[in-house]
Amino acid sequence: MKLLKDFSKTLSSPVFKVLQEVIANSDAKGFVIGGFVRDHLLNRSQKKDIDIVALGSGIDLALAVQKKLPGAKGVQIFKTYGTAMVQWEDIDLEFVGARKESYSKESRNPEVKPGTLEDDQNRRDFTINALAISLNPEDYGTLIDPFNGLKDLEQGILRTPLDPDITYSDDPLRMMRAIRFATQLDFTIDSASFDAISRNAHRIDIITKERIVEELNKILMTPKPSKGFILMEKTGLLKRILPELIDLKGVEEIEGQKHKDNFYHTLEVVDNLCKNSNDLWLRWAALLHDIGKAPTKKFKPPVGWTFHNHEFVGAKMTYRLFKRLKMPLNEKMKFVQKMVFMSSRPIIIAEEQVTDSAIRRLVFDAGPFIDDLITLCEADITTKNPERFKRYHNNFKIVREKIIGVEEKDHLRNFQPPISGEVIMKCFNLKPSREIGLIKEAIKEAILEGEIPNEQKAAFEKMKTEGKKLGLIFHEKTI
């Protein structure tokens, strides 16, 4: 891998000029460290957050820099951690005093003491994140690389600066970060490091669910999340975090009939979806769309393997999973639930002759998420048979075209009944009753079946007809 080792352009930017000036006119020493340096070397889009390690007080250095940066917001100080944040334009500068850390087995929060730059680099998670650039007059712009992080970057390897067992046991979140970086950067985890993650996987249990989900989200937002989930499965992390996915793993054979490995199928669906959508929650839906298959799997001769009602079961499991992981139980969860619940509907339609009625019902049930649902279902086509693959995609193309036609004519995506319950009550001189619901349902069904257009006049006539069937008296004077 070719690295961009020239820092001159970056270090000549206004923010670095100010850092250089402040450090030169003070007793402080400062170094840029971590992700900013790594991403510069990799020539990735430059991070907008810059970590600066100070020998001495990071807070004092932050206060001095803030005064020199025109328009910089006030310094945010976090005394507990000895850190400070300065926001300038679209850049976040985080200052911290160099430190050394010691951990207890019960917590990832370390006991912190002042230290040297070497101490600070020792505590970093990976060699590629321990790289530092001097901001000091005597060696401004010099790369400081005590652990051969540059070589690891060139070779695409993730390695810990110190003993990986200690690194991961001290702060188990680093195991998730290793897998996330391996997925984001398409790097390989060093074998000693990989084995240490496997040995220490149980330690992930002390990490808060929120921090784990943050890493899961970052893995899901990569171009190929399957790499991260396979690494989690191989190291034993996945069964502690998302056992629902592990339960999908494996193939059973009875009477010569097999079912596919739904774990690897799921990961293929996620990767397929990522080519066409950057929506995090749709990616979660792809990840969870088949979780109901493990508890519903049955072998029924002569039919073979069945997963009856797995979408309904999977939707219920989605709620429990979100709750367990302390994920949002709001509209985002409901969206994922809806996608899981409806994940087979368009596929069934695509297998059969597509009727306008089926399309209307699909659009009505999916509402504003119909495009997301079709995108998910297209990603779910993982057959290796080229003829079947082509046929499915052609059928989905027809489904999409029919959806456009139905939408233009019937406006079902955000369906509102053309006749309200209040109108029905007034026309038949009714109080709230089951008859109102029956009439509204009959109007809706007539629209979905294409018997009447989704228009007030046609719906009004249908209301009168249905009222008559129920023995109600229509009061024309009330119109």
Secondary structure by P-SEA (a helix, b strand, c coil): cccccccccccccaaaaaaaaaaaaccbbbbbbcaaaaaaaaccccccbbbbbbcccaaaaaaaaaaaccccccccccccccbbbbbcccbbbbbbccccccccccccccbbbbbcaaaaaaacccccccbbbbccccccbbbbbccaaaaaaaabbbbbcccaaaaaaaccaaaaaaaaaaaaacccccaaaaaaaaaaccccccccaaaaaaaaaaaaacccaaaaaaaaaaacccccccccccccccccccccccccaaaaaaaaaaaaaaaccccaaaaaaaacccccccccccccccccccccaaaaaaaaaaaaaaaaacccccaaaaaaaaaaaacaaaaaaaaccccaaaaaaaaaaaccaaaaaaaaaaaacccccaaaaaaaaaaaaaaaaaaaaaaaccccccccccccaaaaaaaacccccaaaaaaaaaaaaaaaaccccccaaaaaaaaaaaaaaaccccccccc
